[in-house]
């Protein structure tokens, strides 16, 4: 595995001699704009192996994306190679339909310490809840970014991550969004503790997500990628393009329903993904 090959994959060609916040931020942005959050392997008959070599081959060499376990694991390796003080943490994501956090740990995120300050770096949440910059680990403080305002709340060692949602403008030709409506404009994302984890702590989860019929990743084929203006998302046959802050505090959301042929073309054109096996959306 070669850090220069990773840099080529994310189109990063700037200096990386200083393991500082500025370098971290730029590498992170290149990562999320090049590597899609996707679970397509599950929907085209491939098994997802949770070891670094497999993840590297898939994302860097085959130019695929991955879910949080893969994308953040790869980023963890890259940051370690560059000399960052980085560790893996485990999170429990929020389920809007149940209005509760999952009981089992089902998300991986990274903590990076720079000059005594801790930052949360998470390249693996995807969609509209993907932060675009490292977030300082501080409780109760709004951290505005282009996707919206993020913040952490800490309570007795448990950290809660949330985002302030913006209004959406959906042109008439778009199909309506079927997102679960939630009270207020705060969207809870996940909770976590600062207990360091190892990738092996997620092996059972990696297996479970691929065999359990009742999780969202089994029910839907998902591919999302951050762009310079917003994001692309392909869920099943539904392609969504979001432009953040299209007008004051309003995001432009355009939704299109695709045919099977258009799904394959969209994966290539918008996400730079060419699958080896047939996708069943």
ZIKATA-V275295 format. One record per residue. N is the residue number from 0. PHI is phi in whole degrees, 0 to 359 (none if undefined). Layout:
# ZIKATA-V275295
n: [N N]
phi: [PHI PHI]
This chain:
# ZIKATA-V275295
n: [0 1 2 3 4 5 6 7 8 9 10 11 12 13 14 15 16 17 18 19 20 21 22 23 24 25 26 27 28 29 30 31 32 33 34 35 36 37 38 39 40 41 42 43 44 45 46 47 48 49 50 51 52 53 54 55 56 57 58 59 60 61 62 63 64 65 66 67 68 69 70 71 72 73 74 75 76 77 78 79 80 81 82 83 84 85 86 87 88 89 90 91 92 93 94 95 96 97 98 99 100 101 102 103 104 105 106 107 108 109 110 111 112 113 114 115 116 117 118 119 120 121 122 123 124 125 126 127 128 129 130 131 132 133 134 135 136 137 138 139 140 141 142 143 144 145 146 147 148 149 150 151 152 153 154 155 156 157 158 159 160 161 162 163 164 165 166 167 168 169 170 171 172 173 174 175 176 177 178 179 180 181 182 183 184 185 186 187 188 189 190 191 192 193 194 195 196 197 198 199 200 201 202 203 204 205 206 207 208 209 210 211 212 213 214 215 216 217 218 219 220 221 222 223 224 225 226 227 228 229 230 231 232 233 234 235 236 237 238 239 240 241 242 243 244 245 246 247 248 249 250 251 252 253 254 255 256 257 258 259 260 261 262 263 264 265 266 267 268 269 270 271 272 273 274 275 276 277 278 279 280]
phi: [none 226 296 293 292 297 300 297 298 260 56 253 224 261 292 223 284 256 276 249 293 298 296 304 298 291 299 301 295 298 299 285 267 246 250 292 279 207 239 295 306 296 251 224 74 256 266 265 266 260 229 299 297 297 296 299 298 292 278 277 276 266 56 263 254 188 272 305 299 272 297 287 294 296 295 303 301 298 293 298 301 273 92 282 274 231 222 270 238 245 234 239 281 270 253 304 296 261 52 204 276 296 287 266 298 221 214 241 217 240 244 240 252 230 51 83 261 262 232 265 237 221 263 237 260 72 58 280 254 275 289 258 220 304 249 293 280 215 273 78 246 294 236 289 224 301 292 148 261 254 200 250 235 251 218 57 90 263 254 239 250 215 227 275 278 259 290 247 250 246 303 300 288 285 281 293 284 249 299 295 293 230 294 76 250 263 249 290 247 199 240 203 241 266 291 297 240 240 305 295 295 251 297 296 298 302 291 302 298 273 244 283 286 262 263 301 288 282 283 226 277 231 213 224 216 283 245 290 252 182 201 250 218 239 240 63 258 261 256 239 242 244 246 288 50 302 231 311 60 228 264 272 236 245 239 229 263 257 273 304 295 291 300 297 294 295 301 287 287 264 246 59 246 240 276 279 244 290 277 251 299]
